[in-house]
Amino acid sequence: MPTSLIMTSRTCGVIAFATGAAYWLGHDVPLNVHVALGVLLVCAVSGLAFIARTHAPGLALSAVLCAALVPLFGLMQVFTPIGGSPGFLQLVHVIVAVSAIGAAEALNKQLKRSAAM
C-alpha cells in the first residue's frame, strides 16, 4: 500500500506541476485536470501520513498540514481580487506542494526503515 501511495504522490505531483505551469504560461490546459491531480496528491500524502502516524507522528502531522495547505493556497488564487498579488500565492502554492511531496518521500523512507527492523 505505501508503494502505490508514494508512486501516486510522485506521479500526480509532477504532472500537476506541469499542468499548472502550462496553465500559468497561457496554454489551453483545463484547470480541472490540475485540480484533480492535486486532489489525488493530497489524498496520497494524507494516506501515507495515516499509515506512518505511529512510526513518525511529528512527520505525519507536518505532512497532513502541508497536504491541507496545498488546496487552500490553490483556491486563494482563484478568489484573489484582480490587482491582488496572485504571483505570491502561486509561489507559496508551489512551495507547499513540493513540501508535501517531500514529506511523503520522508514518510516512505521512515516506513521502509521501520519495516526493515
Biopython code that builds the backbone (N, CA, C, O; Angstrom):
import numpy as np
from Bio.PDB.StructureBuilder import StructureBuilder

atoms = [
    (1, "MET", "N", (0.808, -1.211, 0.000)),
    (1, "MET", "CA", (0.000, 0.000, 0.000)),
    (1, "MET", "C", (0.849, 1.273, 0.000)),
    (1, "MET", "O", (0.562, 2.187, -0.773)),
    (2, "PRO", "N", (1.892, 1.363, 0.846)),
    (2, "PRO", "CA", (2.701, 2.590, 0.802)),
    (2, "PRO", "C", (3.365, 2.807, -0.555)),
    (2, "PRO", "O", (3.570, 3.949, -0.968)),
    (3, "THR", "N", (3.703, 1.714, -1.256)),
    (3, "THR", "CA", (4.342, 1.861, -2.566)),
    (3, "THR", "C", (3.405, 2.537, -3.559)),
    (3, "THR", "O", (3.824, 3.420, -4.308)),
    (4, "SER", "N", (2.151, 2.130, -3.569)),
    (4, "SER", "CA", (1.210, 2.750, -4.502)),
    (4, "SER", "C", (0.943, 4.205, -4.128)),
    (4, "SER", "O", (0.755, 5.047, -5.006)),
    (5, "LEU", "N", (0.925, 4.505, -2.826)),
    (5, "LEU", "CA", (0.687, 5.888, -2.401)),
    (5, "LEU", "C", (1.862, 6.795, -2.744)),
    (5, "LEU", "O", (1.661, 7.926, -3.185)),
    (6, "ILE", "N", (3.084, 6.311, -2.547)),
    (6, "ILE", "CA", (4.237, 7.163, -2.863)),
    (6, "ILE", "C", (4.357, 7.349, -4.379)),
    (6, "ILE", "O", (4.715, 8.431, -4.843)),
    (7, "MET", "N", (4.062, 6.311, -5.144)),
    (7, "MET", "CA", (4.114, 6.453, -6.606)),
    (7, "MET", "C", (3.007, 7.388, -7.101)),
    (7, "MET", "O", (3.213, 8.143, -8.051)),
    (8, "THR", "N", (1.844, 7.340, -6.465)),
    (8, "THR", "CA", (0.762, 8.258, -6.815)),
    (8, "THR", "C", (1.163, 9.687, -6.503)),
    (8, "THR", "O", (0.919, 10.588, -7.306)),
    (9, "SER", "N", (1.780, 9.908, -5.340)),
    (9, "SER", "CA", (2.176, 11.274, -4.983)),
    (9, "SER", "C", (3.259, 11.783, -5.923)),
    (9, "SER", "O", (3.238, 12.952, -6.308)),
    (10, "ARG", "N", (4.196, 10.937, -6.294)),
    (10, "ARG", "CA", (5.251, 11.355, -7.227)),
    (10, "ARG", "C", (4.675, 11.698, -8.595)),
    (10, "ARG", "O", (4.941, 12.765, -9.148)),
    (11, "THR", "N", (3.891, 10.784, -9.124)),
    (11, "THR", "CA", (3.341, 10.960, -10.476)),
    (11, "THR", "C", (2.396, 12.154, -10.541)),
    (11, "THR", "O", (2.524, 13.009, -11.417)),
    (12, "CYS", "N", (1.459, 12.207, -9.618)),
    (12, "CYS", "CA", (0.496, 13.310, -9.624)),
    (12, "CYS", "C", (1.177, 14.640, -9.346)),
    (12, "CYS", "O", (0.786, 15.666, -9.902)),
    (13, "GLY", "N", (2.195, 14.631, -8.491)),
    (13, "GLY", "CA", (2.920, 15.864, -8.211)),
    (13, "GLY", "C", (3.608, 16.425, -9.439)),
    (13, "GLY", "O", (3.518, 17.621, -9.716)),
    (14, "VAL", "N", (4.288, 15.572, -10.169)),
    (14, "VAL", "CA", (4.999, 16.026, -11.376)),
    (14, "VAL", "C", (4.016, 16.489, -12.444)),
    (14, "VAL", "O", (4.208, 17.544, -13.049)),
    (15, "ILE", "N", (2.965, 15.706, -12.680)),
    (15, "ILE", "CA", (2.014, 16.078, -13.728)),
    (15, "ILE", "C", (1.214, 17.317, -13.316)),
    (15, "ILE", "O", (0.907, 18.163, -14.156)),
    (16, "ALA", "N", (0.874, 17.429, -12.021)),
    (16, "ALA", "CA", (0.169, 18.631, -11.559)),
    (16, "ALA", "C", (1.056, 19.864, -11.723)),
    (16, "ALA", "O", (0.573, 20.928, -12.110)),
    (17, "PHE", "N", (2.344, 19.725, -11.432)),
    (17, "PHE", "CA", (3.262, 20.845, -11.637)),
    (17, "PHE", "C", (3.317, 21.232, -13.112)),
    (17, "PHE", "O", (3.290, 22.415, -13.448)),
    (18, "ALA", "N", (3.396, 20.233, -13.991)),
    (18, "ALA", "CA", (3.463, 20.505, -15.425)),
    (18, "ALA", "C", (2.181, 21.164, -15.933)),
    (18, "ALA", "O", (2.241, 22.120, -16.707)),
    (19, "THR", "N", (1.026, 20.661, -15.503)),
    (19, "THR", "CA", (-0.231, 21.258, -15.972)),
    (19, "THR", "C", (-0.433, 22.652, -15.380)),
    (19, "THR", "O", (-0.970, 23.535, -16.049)),
    (20, "GLY", "N", (-0.011, 22.856, -14.136)),
    (20, "GLY", "CA", (-0.106, 24.185, -13.531)),
    (20, "GLY", "C", (0.794, 25.193, -14.235)),
    (20, "GLY", "O", (0.395, 26.333, -14.478)),
    (21, "ALA", "N", (2.012, 24.764, -14.561)),
    (21, "ALA", "CA", (2.934, 25.649, -15.279)),
    (21, "ALA", "C", (2.409, 25.955, -16.680)),
    (21, "ALA", "O", (2.506, 27.090, -17.147)),
    (22, "ALA", "N", (1.853, 24.946, -17.348)),
    (22, "ALA", "CA", (1.295, 25.164, -18.683)),
    (22, "ALA", "C", (0.105, 26.121, -18.626)),
    (22, "ALA", "O", (-0.042, 26.985, -19.491)),
    (23, "TYR", "N", (-0.736, 25.969, -17.617)),
    (23, "TYR", "CA", (-1.876, 26.872, -17.444)),
    (23, "TYR", "C", (-1.392, 28.296, -17.181)),
    (23, "TYR", "O", (-1.922, 29.255, -17.742)),
    (24, "TRP", "N", (-0.387, 28.423, -16.328)),
    (24, "TRP", "CA", (0.173, 29.735, -15.982)),
    (24, "TRP", "C", (0.795, 30.407, -17.204)),
    (24, "TRP", "O", (0.730, 31.629, -17.343)),
    (25, "LEU", "N", (1.400, 29.606, -18.093)),
    (25, "LEU", "CA", (2.026, 30.148, -19.295)),
    (25, "LEU", "C", (1.015, 30.464, -20.393)),
    (25, "LEU", "O", (1.384, 30.986, -21.446)),
    (26, "GLY", "N", (-0.248, 30.154, -20.155)),
    (26, "GLY", "CA", (-1.290, 30.519, -21.105)),
    (26, "GLY", "C", (-1.678, 29.425, -22.085)),
    (26, "GLY", "O", (-2.434, 29.680, -23.022)),
    (27, "HIS", "N", (-1.183, 28.228, -21.888)),
    (27, "HIS", "CA", (-1.576, 27.126, -22.768)),
    (27, "HIS", "C", (-2.997, 26.684, -22.426)),
    (27, "HIS", "O", (-3.496, 26.925, -21.327)),
    (28, "ASP", "N", (-3.623, 26.038, -23.385)),
    (28, "ASP", "CA", (-5.018, 25.635, -23.225)),
    (28, "ASP", "C", (-5.101, 24.321, -22.441)),
    (28, "ASP", "O", (-5.398, 23.268, -23.004)),
    (29, "VAL", "N", (-4.835, 24.402, -21.142)),
    (29, "VAL", "CA", (-4.907, 23.240, -20.256)),
    (29, "VAL", "C", (-6.117, 23.422, -19.351)),
    (29, "VAL", "O", (-6.234, 24.448, -18.683)),
    (30, "PRO", "N", (-7.015, 22.450, -19.318)),
    (30, "PRO", "CA", (-8.164, 22.591, -18.416)),
    (30, "PRO", "C", (-7.696, 22.640, -16.951)),
    (30, "PRO", "O", (-6.928, 21.785, -16.508)),
    (31, "LEU", "N", (-8.156, 23.622, -16.230)),
    (31, "LEU", "CA", (-7.754, 23.782, -14.842)),
    (31, "LEU", "C", (-8.246, 22.622, -13.981)),
    (31, "LEU", "O", (-7.621, 22.285, -12.976)),
    (32, "ASN", "N", (-9.365, 22.011, -14.371)),
    (32, "ASN", "CA", (-9.888, 20.902, -13.567)),
    (32, "ASN", "C", (-8.975, 19.677, -13.593)),
    (32, "ASN", "O", (-9.016, 18.862, -12.671)),
    (33, "VAL", "N", (-8.148, 19.535, -14.638)),
    (33, "VAL", "CA", (-7.168, 18.443, -14.675)),
    (33, "VAL", "C", (-6.109, 18.685, -13.595)),
    (33, "VAL", "O", (-5.743, 17.771, -12.857)),
    (34, "HIS", "N", (-5.625, 19.915, -13.513)),
    (34, "HIS", "CA", (-4.648, 20.291, -12.495)),
    (34, "HIS", "C", (-5.234, 20.087, -11.091)),
    (34, "HIS", "O", (-4.557, 19.575, -10.200)),
    (35, "VAL", "N", (-6.469, 20.483, -10.905)),
    (35, "VAL", "CA", (-7.123, 20.355, -9.599)),
    (35, "VAL", "C", (-7.305, 18.878, -9.240)),
    (35, "VAL", "O", (-7.070, 18.490, -8.095)),
    (36, "ALA", "N", (-7.716, 18.061, -10.193)),
    (36, "ALA", "CA", (-7.921, 16.628, -9.924)),
    (36, "ALA", "C", (-6.604, 15.954, -9.536)),
    (36, "ALA", "O", (-6.566, 15.131, -8.621)),
    (37, "LEU", "N", (-5.536, 16.306, -10.235)),
    (37, "LEU", "CA", (-4.226, 15.748, -9.887)),
    (37, "LEU", "C", (-3.788, 16.205, -8.500)),
    (37, "LEU", "O", (-3.189, 15.440, -7.744)),
    (38, "GLY", "N", (-4.092, 17.457, -8.172)),
    (38, "GLY", "CA", (-3.775, 17.967, -6.840)),
    (38, "GLY", "C", (-4.547, 17.250, -5.754)),
    (38, "GLY", "O", (-4.006, 16.972, -4.684)),
    (39, "VAL", "N", (-5.805, 16.948, -6.019)),
    (39, "VAL", "CA", (-6.616, 16.210, -5.046)),
    (39, "VAL", "C", (-6.039, 14.813, -4.831)),
    (39, "VAL", "O", (-5.961, 14.338, -3.698)),
    (40, "LEU", "N", (-5.636, 14.159, -5.914)),
    (40, "LEU", "CA", (-5.015, 12.835, -5.781)),
    (40, "LEU", "C", (-3.711, 12.919, -4.996)),
    (40, "LEU", "O", (-3.419, 12.041, -4.183)),
    (41, "LEU", "N", (-2.931, 13.962, -5.232)),
    (41, "LEU", "CA", (-1.687, 14.167, -4.492)),
    (41, "LEU", "C", (-1.970, 14.327, -2.997)),
    (41, "LEU", "O", (-1.322, 13.693, -2.165)),
    (42, "VAL", "N", (-2.931, 15.170, -2.668)),
    (42, "VAL", "CA", (-3.275, 15.409, -1.268)),
    (42, "VAL", "C", (-3.779, 14.125, -0.606)),
    (42, "VAL", "O", (-3.427, 13.840, 0.538)),
    (43, "CYS", "N", (-4.591, 13.359, -1.313)),
    (43, "CYS", "CA", (-5.090, 12.097, -0.755)),
    (43, "CYS", "C", (-3.959, 11.092, -0.543)),
    (43, "CYS", "O", (-3.936, 10.391, 0.469)),
    (44, "ALA", "N", (-3.022, 11.016, -1.487)),
    (44, "ALA", "CA", (-1.901, 10.084, -1.352)),
    (44, "ALA", "C", (-1.002, 10.466, -0.180)),
    (44, "ALA", "O", (-0.586, 9.600, 0.590)),
    (45, "VAL", "N", (-0.700, 11.753, -0.043)),
    (45, "VAL", "CA", (0.143, 12.205, 1.068)),
    (45, "VAL", "C", (-0.571, 11.961, 2.396)),
    (45, "VAL", "O", (0.051, 11.515, 3.360)),
    (46, "SER", "N", (-1.853, 12.246, 2.453)),
    (46, "SER", "CA", (-2.618, 12.020, 3.678)),
    (46, "SER", "C", (-2.692, 10.529, 4.017)),
    (46, "SER", "O", (-2.619, 10.152, 5.187)),
    (47, "GLY", "N", (-2.834, 9.690, 3.005)),
    (47, "GLY", "CA", (-2.842, 8.246, 3.234)),
    (47, "GLY", "C", (-1.524, 7.742, 3.782)),
    (47, "GLY", "O", (-1.503, 6.922, 4.700)),
    (48, "LEU", "N", (-0.418, 8.228, 3.224)),
    (48, "LEU", "CA", (0.894, 7.864, 3.756)),
    (48, "LEU", "C", (1.056, 8.336, 5.195)),
    (48, "LEU", "O", (1.600, 7.621, 6.036)),
    (49, "ALA", "N", (0.580, 9.543, 5.468)),
    (49, "ALA", "CA", (0.672, 10.074, 6.828)),
    (49, "ALA", "C", (-0.149, 9.216, 7.791)),
    (49, "ALA", "O", (0.270, 8.980, 8.924)),
    (50, "PHE", "N", (-1.295, 8.759, 7.350)),
    (50, "PHE", "CA", (-2.129, 7.912, 8.202)),
    (50, "PHE", "C", (-1.426, 6.590, 8.503)),
    (50, "PHE", "O", (-1.449, 6.116, 9.639)),
    (51, "ILE", "N", (-0.806, 6.000, 7.494)),
    (51, "ILE", "CA", (-0.107, 4.729, 7.686)),
    (51, "ILE", "C", (1.104, 4.909, 8.604)),
    (51, "ILE", "O", (1.389, 4.044, 9.433)),
    (52, "ALA", "N", (1.810, 6.023, 8.459)),
    (52, "ALA", "CA", (3.050, 6.244, 9.204)),
    (52, "ALA", "C", (2.848, 6.979, 10.523)),
    (52, "ALA", "O", (3.830, 7.357, 11.163)),
    (53, "ARG", "N", (1.629, 7.188, 10.940)),
    (53, "ARG", "CA", (1.376, 8.003, 12.136)),
    (53, "ARG", "C", (1.967, 7.416, 13.409)),
    (53, "ARG", "O", (2.292, 8.164, 14.331)),
    (54, "THR", "N", (2.114, 6.114, 13.484)),
    (54, "THR", "CA", (2.699, 5.520, 14.690)),
    (54, "THR", "C", (4.223, 5.466, 14.620)),
    (54, "THR", "O", (4.886, 5.431, 15.656)),
    (55, "HIS", "N", (4.780, 5.459, 13.424)),
    (55, "HIS", "CA", (6.232, 5.382, 13.256)),
    (55, "HIS", "C", (6.897, 6.754, 13.337)),
    (55, "HIS", "O", (7.997, 6.886, 13.875)),
    (56, "ALA", "N", (6.236, 7.755, 12.811)),
    (56, "ALA", "CA", (6.784, 9.121, 12.794)),
    (56, "ALA", "C", (5.635, 10.111, 12.965)),
    (56, "ALA", "O", (5.198, 10.724, 11.992)),
    (57, "PRO", "N", (5.146, 10.270, 14.186)),
    (57, "PRO", "CA", (3.953, 11.109, 14.386)),
    (57, "PRO", "C", (4.155, 12.583, 14.021)),
    (57, "PRO", "O", (3.254, 13.209, 13.463)),
    (58, "GLY", "N", (5.311, 13.132, 14.327)),
    (58, "GLY", "CA", (5.553, 14.540, 14.001)),
    (58, "GLY", "C", (5.618, 14.772, 12.501)),
    (58, "GLY", "O", (5.054, 15.735, 11.982)),
    (59, "LEU", "N", (6.308, 13.881, 11.817)),
    (59, "LEU", "CA", (6.411, 13.984, 10.362)),
    (59, "LEU", "C", (5.050, 13.758, 9.709)),
    (59, "LEU", "O", (4.713, 14.424, 8.730)),
    (60, "ALA", "N", (4.275, 12.833, 10.239)),
    (60, "ALA", "CA", (2.938, 12.583, 9.698)),
    (60, "ALA", "C", (2.046, 13.807, 9.857)),
    (60, "ALA", "O", (1.276, 14.150, 8.961)),
    (61, "LEU", "N", (2.161, 14.461, 11.008)),
    (61, "LEU", "CA", (1.373, 15.671, 11.240)),
    (61, "LEU", "C", (1.780, 16.795, 10.296)),
    (61, "LEU", "O", (0.924, 17.496, 9.757)),
    (62, "SER", "N", (3.078, 16.967, 10.095)),
    (62, "SER", "CA", (3.522, 18.023, 9.173)),
    (62, "SER", "C", (3.129, 17.699, 7.736)),
    (62, "SER", "O", (2.830, 18.609, 6.961)),
    (63, "ALA", "N", (3.124, 16.417, 7.366)),
    (63, "ALA", "CA", (2.697, 16.039, 6.017)),
    (63, "ALA", "C", (1.216, 16.352, 5.809)),
    (63, "ALA", "O", (0.827, 16.844, 4.750)),
    (64, "VAL", "N", (0.397, 16.071, 6.811)),
    (64, "VAL", "CA", (-1.037, 16.374, 6.707)),
    (64, "VAL", "C", (-1.246, 17.882, 6.634)),
    (64, "VAL", "O", (-2.101, 18.357, 5.887)),
    (65, "LEU", "N", (-0.470, 18.631, 7.407)),
    (65, "LEU", "CA", (-0.582, 20.086, 7.365)),
    (65, "LEU", "C", (-0.221, 20.625, 5.981)),
    (65, "LEU", "O", (-0.941, 21.459, 5.431)),
    (66, "CYS", "N", (0.883, 20.154, 5.422)),
    (66, "CYS", "CA", (1.259, 20.579, 4.064)),
    (66, "CYS", "C", (0.192, 20.183, 3.056)),
    (66, "CYS", "O", (-0.167, 20.966, 2.176)),
    (67, "ALA", "N", (-0.311, 18.959, 3.191)),
    (67, "ALA", "CA", (-1.332, 18.483, 2.258)),
    (67, "ALA", "C", (-2.601, 19.322, 2.356)),
    (67, "ALA", "O", (-3.271, 19.550, 1.348)),
    (68, "ALA", "N", (-2.937, 19.784, 3.555)),
    (68, "ALA", "CA", (-4.133, 20.611, 3.718)),
    (68, "ALA", "C", (-3.927, 22.019, 3.167)),
    (68, "ALA", "O", (-4.876, 22.656, 2.710)),
    (69, "LEU", "N", (-2.697, 22.498, 3.211)),
    (69, "LEU", "CA", (-2.429, 23.852, 2.731)),
    (69, "LEU", "C", (-2.367, 23.953, 1.208)),
    (69, "LEU", "O", (-2.585, 25.029, 0.652)),
    (70, "VAL", "N", (-2.075, 22.851, 0.535)),
    (70, "VAL", "CA", (-1.973, 22.880, -0.935)),
    (70, "VAL", "C", (-3.275, 23.365, -1.573)),
    (70, "VAL", "O", (-3.237, 24.328, -2.338)),
    (71, "PRO", "N", (-4.435, 22.741, -1.292)),
    (71, "PRO", "CA", (-5.665, 23.237, -1.921)),
    (71, "PRO", "C", (-6.090, 24.607, -1.392)),
    (71, "PRO", "O", (-6.736, 25.377, -2.103)),
    (72, "LEU", "N", (-5.726, 24.908, -0.150)),
    (72, "LEU", "CA", (-6.078, 26.210, 0.403)),
    (72, "LEU", "C", (-5.438, 27.336, -0.404)),
    (72, "LEU", "O", (-6.113, 28.287, -0.799)),
    (73, "PHE", "N", (-4.131, 27.224, -0.647)),
    (73, "PHE", "CA", (-3.461, 28.256, -1.440)),
    (73, "PHE", "C", (-3.869, 28.210, -2.905)),
    (73, "PHE", "O", (-3.843, 29.233, -3.590)),
    (74, "GLY", "N", (-4.247, 27.027, -3.392)),
    (74, "GLY", "CA", (-4.761, 26.936, -4.759)),
    (74, "GLY", "C", (-6.078, 27.677, -4.914)),
    (74, "GLY", "O", (-6.285, 28.394, -5.894)),
    (75, "LEU", "N", (-6.962, 27.503, -3.951)),
    (75, "LEU", "CA", (-8.252, 28.198, -4.008)),
    (75, "LEU", "C", (-8.096, 29.695, -3.765)),
    (75, "LEU", "O", (-8.851, 30.496, -4.317)),
    (76, "MET", "N", (-7.137, 30.070, -2.956)),
    (76, "MET", "CA", (-6.911, 31.501, -2.719)),
    (76, "MET", "C", (-6.529, 32.217, -4.009)),
    (76, "MET", "O", (-6.838, 33.398, -4.172)),
    (77, "GLN", "N", (-5.865, 31.523, -4.925)),
    (77, "GLN", "CA", (-5.510, 32.128, -6.208)),
    (77, "GLN", "C", (-6.752, 32.432, -7.029)),
    (77, "GLN", "O", (-6.824, 33.450, -7.717)),
    (78, "VAL", "N", (-7.727, 31.536, -6.947)),
    (78, "VAL", "CA", (-8.956, 31.706, -7.724)),
    (78, "VAL", "C", (-9.752, 32.892, -7.204)),
    (78, "VAL", "O", (-10.349, 33.631, -7.987)),
    (79, "PHE", "N", (-9.764, 33.078, -5.894)),
    (79, "PHE", "CA", (-10.592, 34.112, -5.290)),
    (79, "PHE", "C", (-9.842, 35.402, -4.968)),
    (79, "PHE", "O", (-10.378, 36.270, -4.280)),
    (80, "THR", "N", (-8.609, 35.537, -5.456)),
    (80, "THR", "CA", (-7.865, 36.781, -5.252)),
    (80, "THR", "C", (-8.469, 37.865, -6.132)),
    (80, "THR", "O", (-8.675, 37.648, -7.326)),
    (81, "PRO", "N", (-8.754, 39.026, -5.560)),
    (81, "PRO", "CA", (-9.304, 40.099, -6.385)),
    (81, "PRO", "C", (-8.311, 40.534, -7.462)),
    (81, "PRO", "O", (-7.096, 40.436, -7.288)),
    (82, "ILE", "N", (-8.850, 41.008, -8.561)),
    (82, "ILE", "CA", (-7.996, 41.485, -9.652)),
    (82, "ILE", "C", (-7.161, 42.642, -9.122)),
    (82, "ILE", "O", (-7.674, 43.544, -8.459)),
    (83, "GLY", "N", (-5.875, 42.602, -9.422)),
    (83, "GLY", "CA", (-4.965, 43.617, -8.915)),
    (83, "GLY", "C", (-4.329, 43.193, -7.605)),
    (83, "GLY", "O", (-3.506, 43.916, -7.044)),
    (84, "GLY", "N", (-4.712, 42.012, -7.115)),
    (84, "GLY", "CA", (-4.129, 41.485, -5.890)),
    (84, "GLY", "C", (-2.721, 40.975, -6.170)),
    (84, "GLY", "O", (-2.061, 41.431, -7.104)),
    (85, "SER", "N", (-2.278, 40.050, -5.378)),
    (85, "SER", "CA", (-0.927, 39.521, -5.506)),
    (85, "SER", "C", (-0.962, 38.022, -5.822)),
    (85, "SER", "O", (-0.568, 37.212, -4.982)),
    (86, "PRO", "N", (-1.428, 37.638, -7.024)),
    (86, "PRO", "CA", (-1.520, 36.209, -7.327)),
    (86, "PRO", "C", (-0.151, 35.552, -7.492)),
    (86, "PRO", "O", (-0.016, 34.350, -7.267)),
    (87, "GLY", "N", (0.867, 36.324, -7.881)),
    (87, "GLY", "CA", (2.200, 35.750, -8.052)),
    (87, "GLY", "C", (2.747, 35.199, -6.753)),
    (87, "GLY", "O", (3.354, 34.128, -6.737)),
    (88, "PHE", "N", (2.538, 35.920, -5.664)),
    (88, "PHE", "CA", (2.987, 35.456, -4.353)),
    (88, "PHE", "C", (2.240, 34.189, -3.955)),
    (88, "PHE", "O", (2.845, 33.241, -3.453)),
    (89, "LEU", "N", (0.931, 34.168, -4.176)),
    (89, "LEU", "CA", (0.140, 32.980, -3.837)),
    (89, "LEU", "C", (0.554, 31.776, -4.679)),
    (89, "LEU", "O", (0.589, 30.650, -4.182)),
    (90, "GLN", "N", (0.866, 32.010, -5.948)),
    (90, "GLN", "CA", (1.314, 30.922, -6.811)),
    (90, "GLN", "C", (2.626, 30.340, -6.307)),
    (90, "GLN", "O", (2.808, 29.123, -6.290)),
    (91, "LEU", "N", (3.537, 31.215, -5.897)),
    (91, "LEU", "CA", (4.819, 30.759, -5.372)),
    (91, "LEU", "C", (4.623, 29.949, -4.088)),
    (91, "LEU", "O", (5.224, 28.886, -3.929)),
    (92, "VAL", "N", (3.798, 30.440, -3.184)),
    (92, "VAL", "CA", (3.534, 29.719, -1.934)),
    (92, "VAL", "C", (2.852, 28.384, -2.225)),
    (92, "VAL", "O", (3.159, 27.380, -1.582)),
    (93, "HIS", "N", (1.938, 28.364, -3.178)),
    (93, "HIS", "CA", (1.237, 27.135, -3.567)),
    (93, "HIS", "C", (2.239, 26.083, -4.049)),
    (93, "HIS", "O", (2.150, 24.918, -3.663)),
    (94, "VAL", "N", (3.183, 26.489, -4.883)),
    (94, "VAL", "CA", (4.192, 25.552, -5.396)),
    (94, "VAL", "C", (5.106, 25.082, -4.262)),
    (94, "VAL", "O", (5.422, 23.895, -4.176)),
    (95, "ILE", "N", (5.532, 26.004, -3.393)),
    (95, "ILE", "CA", (6.423, 25.631, -2.288)),
    (95, "ILE", "C", (5.742, 24.639, -1.350)),
    (95, "ILE", "O", (6.360, 23.662, -0.925)),
    (96, "VAL", "N", (4.488, 24.880, -1.027)),
    (96, "VAL", "CA", (3.766, 23.979, -0.126)),
    (96, "VAL", "C", (3.544, 22.622, -0.796)),
    (96, "VAL", "O", (3.634, 21.588, -0.134)),
    (97, "ALA", "N", (3.257, 22.612, -2.095)),
    (97, "ALA", "CA", (3.062, 21.344, -2.807)),
    (97, "ALA", "C", (4.351, 20.531, -2.846)),
    (97, "ALA", "O", (4.331, 19.319, -2.627)),
    (98, "VAL", "N", (5.464, 21.192, -3.123)),
    (98, "VAL", "CA", (6.755, 20.490, -3.128)),
    (98, "VAL", "C", (7.088, 19.994, -1.720)),
    (98, "VAL", "O", (7.654, 18.912, -1.559)),
    (99, "SER", "N", (6.740, 20.778, -0.709)),
    (99, "SER", "CA", (6.952, 20.341, 0.679)),
    (99, "SER", "C", (6.114, 19.109, 1.000)),
    (99, "SER", "O", (6.583, 18.206, 1.694)),
    (100, "ALA", "N", (4.893, 19.062, 0.507)),
    (100, "ALA", "CA", (4.030, 17.891, 0.735)),
    (100, "ALA", "C", (4.625, 16.656, 0.061)),
    (100, "ALA", "O", (4.598, 15.565, 0.631)),
    (101, "ILE", "N", (5.160, 16.820, -1.142)),
    (101, "ILE", "CA", (5.786, 15.688, -1.830)),
    (101, "ILE", "C", (7.033, 15.242, -1.070)),
    (101, "ILE", "O", (7.283, 14.045, -0.926)),
    (102, "GLY", "N", (7.808, 16.202, -0.590)),
    (102, "GLY", "CA", (8.996, 15.868, 0.203)),
    (102, "GLY", "C", (8.636, 15.167, 1.496)),
    (102, "GLY", "O", (9.328, 14.236, 1.908)),
    (103, "ALA", "N", (7.569, 15.597, 2.140)),
    (103, "ALA", "CA", (7.113, 14.931, 3.367)),
    (103, "ALA", "C", (6.669, 13.503, 3.061)),
    (103, "ALA", "O", (6.913, 12.594, 3.855)),
    (104, "ALA", "N", (6.024, 13.302, 1.921)),
    (104, "ALA", "CA", (5.627, 11.951, 1.523)),
    (104, "ALA", "C", (6.850, 11.068, 1.307)),
    (104, "ALA", "O", (6.858, 9.901, 1.698)),
    (105, "GLU", "N", (7.875, 11.624, 0.687)),
    (105, "GLU", "CA", (9.114, 10.865, 0.488)),
    (105, "GLU", "C", (9.748, 10.498, 1.826)),
    (105, "GLU", "O", (10.209, 9.371, 2.006)),
    (106, "ALA", "N", (9.774, 11.445, 2.766)),
    (106, "ALA", "CA", (10.346, 11.180, 4.084)),
    (106, "ALA", "C", (9.532, 10.131, 4.834)),
    (106, "ALA", "O", (10.098, 9.262, 5.498)),
    (107, "LEU", "N", (8.216, 10.209, 4.731)),
    (107, "LEU", "CA", (7.366, 9.202, 5.366)),
    (107, "LEU", "C", (7.619, 7.819, 4.768)),
    (107, "LEU", "O", (7.681, 6.825, 5.492)),
    (108, "ASN", "N", (7.761, 7.762, 3.468)),
    (108, "ASN", "CA", (8.034, 6.492, 2.801)),
    (108, "ASN", "C", (9.361, 5.911, 3.282)),
    (108, "ASN", "O", (9.463, 4.711, 3.536)),
    (109, "LYS", "N", (10.370, 6.761, 3.405)),
    (109, "LYS", "CA", (11.672, 6.308, 3.891)),
    (109, "LYS", "C", (11.555, 5.793, 5.326)),
    (109, "LYS", "O", (12.154, 4.774, 5.667)),
    (110, "GLN", "N", (10.797, 6.485, 6.158)),
    (110, "GLN", "CA", (10.610, 6.068, 7.536)),
    (110, "GLN", "C", (9.875, 4.727, 7.606)),
    (110, "GLN", "O", (10.214, 3.872, 8.425)),
    (111, "LEU", "N", (8.879, 4.548, 6.756)),
    (111, "LEU", "CA", (8.149, 3.281, 6.736)),
    (111, "LEU", "C", (9.048, 2.127, 6.291)),
    (111, "LEU", "O", (8.967, 1.029, 6.843)),
    (112, "LYS", "N", (9.900, 2.370, 5.298)),
    (112, "LYS", "CA", (10.822, 1.329, 4.847)),
    (112, "LYS", "C", (11.822, 0.984, 5.945)),
    (112, "LYS", "O", (12.150, -0.184, 6.152)),
    (113, "ARG", "N", (12.304, 2.010, 6.647)),
    (113, "ARG", "CA", (13.266, 1.788, 7.715)),
    (113, "ARG", "C", (12.642, 0.973, 8.857)),
    (113, "ARG", "O", (13.277, 0.074, 9.407)),
    (114, "SER", "N", (11.406, 1.298, 9.198)),
    (114, "SER", "CA", (10.769, 0.553, 10.290)),
    (114, "SER", "C", (10.363, -0.856, 9.865)),
    (114, "SER", "O", (10.278, -1.751, 10.705)),
    (115, "ALA", "N", (10.113, -1.061, 8.588)),
    (115, "ALA", "CA", (9.769, -2.414, 8.098)),
    (115, "ALA", "C", (11.000, -3.302, 8.074)),
    (115, "ALA", "O", (10.887, -4.520, 8.210)),
    (116, "ALA", "N", (12.189, -2.701, 7.900)),
    (116, "ALA", "CA", (13.409, -3.485, 7.842)),
    (116, "ALA", "C", (13.835, -3.976, 9.229)),
    (116, "ALA", "O", (14.610, -4.925, 9.346)),
    (117, "MET", "N", (13.334, -3.336, 10.258)),
    (117, "MET", "CA", (13.730, -3.721, 11.626)),
    (117, "MET", "C", (13.007, -4.942, 12.097)),
    (117, "MET", "O", (13.225, -5.394, 13.221)),
]
sb = StructureBuilder()
sb.init_structure("model")
sb.init_model(0)
sb.init_chain("A")
sb.init_seg("    ")
for serial, (resi, resn, name, xyz) in enumerate(atoms, 1):
    if name == "N":
        sb.init_residue(resn, " ", resi, " ")
    sb.init_atom(name, np.array(xyz, "f"), 0.0, 1.0, " ", f" {name:<3s}", serial, name[0])
structure = sb.get_structure()
